[in-house]
Amino acid sequence: MSGAAPSSPLVSIDRVRAARAVADEVGVDVVVVTPGSDLRYLCGYDAHAMERLTALAVPRRGEPLLVVPRLEAPMVEASPAGALGLEVLAWDETDDPFARLADALTARLGSAPQRVAVGNRTWAEHALGIQRALPGSTLELAAPVVDRLRMVKTPAEVEELALAGAAIDRVHARMGEWLRVGRTEAEVGADIAAAILAEGHVGVDFTIVGSGPNGASPHHELSDRVVAAGDLVVVDIGGETATGYRSDCTRTYVVGGSADAETAEWYAVLQRAQEAATAAVRPGVTCEQIDAVAREVITEAGWGEQFIHRTGHGIGLDTHEAPYVVAGNDLPLEPGMAFSVEPGIYLAGRCGARIEDIVVCTDDGVRTLNEGPRELVELPG
């Protein structure tokens, strides 16, 4: 193999060691993660998901190993994972990679692992292949191990999220260039997608442009509906940066006119709810308490039934990850947790509005990673 692995302040063997320690603490014999954000988080290898098995296995005792098809072994060395000193088990096309993984884990543990935690988004054929190779084992999700680590961002991760937030803010600041009366949502969305790349992302994750009645569908995305004068338009956009960290920010616009008195009144309620929930963020406050703060403001004003989703979600290498800011989640916030605060009000068949910022819990409060106006933004027609 050839090629030097680049170093990265976002990748460290300490993450693998931490996963091993948590696995041992909770009694999991081995954590196995396949291509996706868990693999990228733990070892820096941004592998392509396919039928050939690629997996990082972290046993509670013994050294971790990275199982890869031999034809992709050079890619491991050239990635940040190559600098971590991991054992690489390269398998050939005629091998059974699941059997080889099972043998390696049994040798490390002294017996076949019984509790095997696989990544939440592991393909079924890989999860079942692992179970087949370890008869008698019990499969469970790796989230209790990996999410515990991923939820609390390091300062370097927070700065990556801040850069992503600033980039998506620049896109929102240009919305008047594209969002105009007479254009379709799809046309506006295409221009936004191009701007997401131009302003510092390497990938577009989503472009939601919900105009008029489409704004009452929180995940509407795009259609051929033509923006009309006076429409409220919900624009929720996000992308991926070169380091894998994500942006996600929603603003609501009124195009070619002004909001009527009723709309202005309930939008002001939404703005107060978003401000109150953000201000409530601090260590020790639970996720469900943040949700309750936003929900109480909206409910007391009479719009509670129109707030139809959770208040927020974690963000990092995935746009949606733990922690989830929702009723029933009594997880206390810790410094370094990053998540959205995004209450919304949706009037079926008429319109909707949402305000979303990414925030980070700090030692003594909250840091907001998005800027720009949160009031209803009026754009000329």
VENWODA-V219019 format. One record per residue. N is the residue number from 1. RES is the residue in three letters. PHI is phi as a letter, one per 20 degrees, with the letter a starting at -180 (999 if undefined). Layout:
n: (N	N)
res: (RES	RES)
phi: (PHI	PHI)
This chain:
n: (1	2	3	4	5	6	7	8	9	10	11	12	13	14	15	16	17	18	19	20	21	22	23	24	25	26	27	28	29	30	31	32	33	34	35	36	37	38	39	40	41	42	43	44	45	46	47	48	49	50	51	52	53	54	55	56	57	58	59	60	61	62	63	64	65	66	67	68	69	70	71	72	73	74	75	76	77	78	79	80	81	82	83	84	85	86	87	88	89	90	91	92	93	94	95	96	97	98	99	100	101	102	103	104	105	106	107	108	109	110	111	112	113	114	115	116	117	118	119	120	121	122	123	124	125	126	127	128	129	130	131	132	133	134	135	136	137	138	139	140	141	142	143	144	145	146	147	148	149	150	151	152	153	154	155	156	157	158	159	160	161	162	163	164	165	166	167	168	169	170	171	172	173	174	175	176	177	178	179	180	181	182	183	184	185	186	187	188	189	190	191	192	193	194	195	196	197	198	199	200	201	202	203	204	205	206	207	208	209	210	211	212	213	214	215	216	217	218	219	220	221	222	223	224	225	226	227	228	229	230	231	232	233	234	235	236	237	238	239	240	241	242	243	244	245	246	247	248	249	250	251	252	253	254	255	256	257	258	259	260	261	262	263	264	265	266	267	268	269	270	271	272	273	274	275	276	277	278	279	280	281	282	283	284	285	286	287	288	289	290	291	292	293	294	295	296	297	298	299	300	301	302	303	304	305	306	307	308	309	310	311	312	313	314	315	316	317	318	319	320	321	322	323	324	325	326	327	328	329	330	331	332	333	334	335	336	337	338	339	340	341	342	343	344	345	346	347	348	349	350	351	352	353	354	355	356	357	358	359	360	361	362	363	364	365	366	367	368	369	370	371	372	373	374	375	376	377	378	379	380	381)
res: (MET	SER	GLY	ALA	ALA	PRO	SER	SER	PRO	LEU	VAL	SER	ILE	ASP	ARG	VAL	ARG	ALA	ALA	ARG	ALA	VAL	ALA	ASP	GLU	VAL	GLY	VAL	ASP	VAL	VAL	VAL	VAL	THR	PRO	GLY	SER	ASP	LEU	ARG	TYR	LEU	CYS	GLY	TYR	ASP	ALA	HIS	ALA	MET	GLU	ARG	LEU	THR	ALA	LEU	ALA	VAL	PRO	ARG	ARG	GLY	GLU	PRO	LEU	LEU	VAL	VAL	PRO	ARG	LEU	GLU	ALA	PRO	MET	VAL	GLU	ALA	SER	PRO	ALA	GLY	ALA	LEU	GLY	LEU	GLU	VAL	LEU	ALA	TRP	ASP	GLU	THR	ASP	ASP	PRO	PHE	ALA	ARG	LEU	ALA	ASP	ALA	LEU	THR	ALA	ARG	LEU	GLY	SER	ALA	PRO	GLN	ARG	VAL	ALA	VAL	GLY	ASN	ARG	THR	TRP	ALA	GLU	HIS	ALA	LEU	GLY	ILE	GLN	ARG	ALA	LEU	PRO	GLY	SER	THR	LEU	GLU	LEU	ALA	ALA	PRO	VAL	VAL	ASP	ARG	LEU	ARG	MET	VAL	LYS	THR	PRO	ALA	GLU	VAL	GLU	GLU	LEU	ALA	LEU	ALA	GLY	ALA	ALA	ILE	ASP	ARG	VAL	HIS	ALA	ARG	MET	GLY	GLU	TRP	LEU	ARG	VAL	GLY	ARG	THR	GLU	ALA	GLU	VAL	GLY	ALA	ASP	ILE	ALA	ALA	ALA	ILE	LEU	ALA	GLU	GLY	HIS	VAL	GLY	VAL	ASP	PHE	THR	ILE	VAL	GLY	SER	GLY	PRO	ASN	GLY	ALA	SER	PRO	HIS	HIS	GLU	LEU	SER	ASP	ARG	VAL	VAL	ALA	ALA	GLY	ASP	LEU	VAL	VAL	VAL	ASP	ILE	GLY	GLY	GLU	THR	ALA	THR	GLY	TYR	ARG	SER	ASP	CYS	THR	ARG	THR	TYR	VAL	VAL	GLY	GLY	SER	ALA	ASP	ALA	GLU	THR	ALA	GLU	TRP	TYR	ALA	VAL	LEU	GLN	ARG	ALA	GLN	GLU	ALA	ALA	THR	ALA	ALA	VAL	ARG	PRO	GLY	VAL	THR	CYS	GLU	GLN	ILE	ASP	ALA	VAL	ALA	ARG	GLU	VAL	ILE	THR	GLU	ALA	GLY	TRP	GLY	GLU	GLN	PHE	ILE	HIS	ARG	THR	GLY	HIS	GLY	ILE	GLY	LEU	ASP	THR	HIS	GLU	ALA	PRO	TYR	VAL	VAL	ALA	GLY	ASN	ASP	LEU	PRO	LEU	GLU	PRO	GLY	MET	ALA	PHE	SER	VAL	GLU	PRO	GLY	ILE	TYR	LEU	ALA	GLY	ARG	CYS	GLY	ALA	ARG	ILE	GLU	ASP	ILE	VAL	VAL	CYS	THR	ASP	ASP	GLY	VAL	ARG	THR	LEU	ASN	GLU	GLY	PRO	ARG	GLU	LEU	VAL	GLU	LEU	PRO	GLY)
phi: (999	c	o	e	f	f	e	b	f	e	c	b	f	f	f	f	f	f	f	f	f	f	g	f	f	e	n	e	f	b	d	c	c	d	g	q	f	f	f	f	f	f	c	n	e	e	e	e	f	b	f	f	f	c	b	e	d	d	f	f	c	n	e	f	b	d	e	b	f	g	f	d	g	f	f	f	f	e	e	g	f	f	e	e	m	f	f	d	e	e	d	e	g	e	e	e	f	f	f	f	f	f	f	f	f	f	f	f	e	n	a	f	f	d	d	d	d	d	g	g	d	f	g	g	f	f	f	f	f	f	f	f	f	c	g	n	f	d	e	b	e	e	g	g	e	f	f	g	f	f	f	d	e	f	g	f	f	f	f	f	f	f	f	f	f	f	f	f	f	f	f	f	f	e	g	f	f	c	e	c	g	n	e	e	g	f	f	f	f	f	f	f	g	f	f	g	f	f	e	p	e	d	b	d	e	a	c	e	c	d	e	l	f	f	f	e	d	g	d	g	m	c	b	e	f	e	f	d	f	n	f	e	c	e	c	d	c	a	b	d	e	f	e	n	e	d	d	a	b	c	c	d	c	d	d	m	r	c	f	f	f	f	f	g	f	f	f	f	f	g	f	f	f	f	f	f	f	f	f	e	f	a	g	n	f	e	g	f	f	f	f	f	f	f	f	f	f	f	f	f	e	n	d	g	f	e	d	d	b	f	f	a	b	f	b	a	f	d	f	d	b	f	e	d	e	b	g	n	e	e	f	f	f	c	g	o	f	d	a	e	c	b	f	b	c	c	d	g	n	d	a	b	b	b	c	c	c	e	c	c	f	d	f	c	r	b	d	e	e	d	c	n	f	d	f	f	e	e	d	f	f)
